[in-house]
Amino acid sequence: MAKSRDQSEVIAFLSDPATYPVGEPIERIDTHAAIIFLAGERAYKLKRAIRYPYLDFSTAAKRKTVCEAELALNRRTAPELYLAVQPVGRREDGTLTLGEGQPIDWLVVMHRFPAECLLDAMARKGPLDRGLIRDLADGIAAFHEGAKVVPGAGAMRVRKVIEGNRASMAALAAGLLPAGDCDLLHERSLALLERLAPLLDARAQSGHVRHCHGDLHLANICLWRGRPTLFDCLEFDPELATTDVLYDLAFLLMDLWQHGLRAEASLLFNRYCDMREESDGLAAMPLFLSMRAAVRAHVEASAAERQDDKAKREGKLKAARDYLTAALVFLDRPGPRVIAIGGLSGSGKSTLAGRLAPLAGAAPGARWLRTDVLRKRLAGVAPEDHLPQAAYTKERNAEIYRKLLEEAHLAIAAGMPVIVDGVFADARERRAIAALATSAGTSFTGLWLEAPREILQARVGARHGDASDADAAVVDRQLGYVLRDLDWIRIATAGTAEDVLASALPLIES
């Protein structure tokens, strides 16, 4: 790896408040590949003069090229944040200046935003708002939908990443990461890749491999003017940024999971899958999550090598080893199961399903399929858009439940646990979902939620921004249903959501 000694003059210049017109103290942020100088309302990003197995910023010309790529690529998702590429130049008298003189290095100039607006910082303070997660999932889904499709072999691209991770680990100083664990991870990853290769190649042929963000973790997302905004994409190698869209998403899911934000990871995953009708790639999620944790493992270990402070070095080393352990754990799968949650509108089905999803299986939790969301998707509208009563015909209801069974089958075949959420008032619907689990050779749990009329009506009346269109009139009509052969486990839901979850958990854990 090349050192950054040749940039000492530029770094000193950019560290001097007199360089900038604002006359304020300069804040500096160091990452493994860049140094960011914060001055007033601007951020100036300098690429380090380094060379790794996966990137090469060793010359000023290469840094200029990668700065220009960073500007163009990040304007796909954050056009207001990315302002310009600007040179650090040398005047005739030998002094340095911004934007003039003979260029000796290059900067990406951005709008500055408060550090507390980074999702990484927000995640360290506690749970993230569900509305924020929903908007983030929708934004990522829309970005992926518009990203450039790149044809080619999907499995080969994945193999290159696995081999690249192994090479980066091998390049580390001895003892930073346990060699045995690195070898085991490589071996298990390649074995799983062998099984997944036909699926990955098929996804590449059907347009799921695209020029994505490439580095989509919490520290590369900020809240900009009230909206979650993706920035700082992987700009230095189009090949590395060209991935299966689920591998792109997996970095953020892994990051949330490792932060202990498992409900957020589950919600993001399920909302994304709902918005893009993602179902055939679910079997690849364990490998994708593991690969993303492996990336963080060698990046953190490399950062530990550069630390002079012992405490910081130990902190980076612990993080690296934790990521390596997680990379191995993500490959372990408990197997599929089916949990069905039925009940009248307002009984709390979706509240319970959303709380159970991150608890039912390994990362990123269960695939949560909701009839209300499927209905909106088949109608070609967003989940929160209202549909007229004409959309609730007997024929359309039958179509919704057929689609529910189809997507549940795909998730089971991918090895994922599944939670299905619908009224299930018709005994035939309940029998069908139970039969699906039986035919797949997996366990089935049916839960029927119940609450008094006044509570059902109060709940549907208080809804806003929800996929359900049910109102008090719908509740009254449903209360007249004759529920034949109802053999699912009944759970009273008049209490709090925490009480209902406490009643349901022992039933799915048994």
Summary of the structure (lengths in Angstrom):
residues: 510
radius of gyration: 25.6
end to end distance: 52.6
largest distance: 91.1
contacts: 1666
relative contact order: 0.08
helix: 52%
strand: 16%
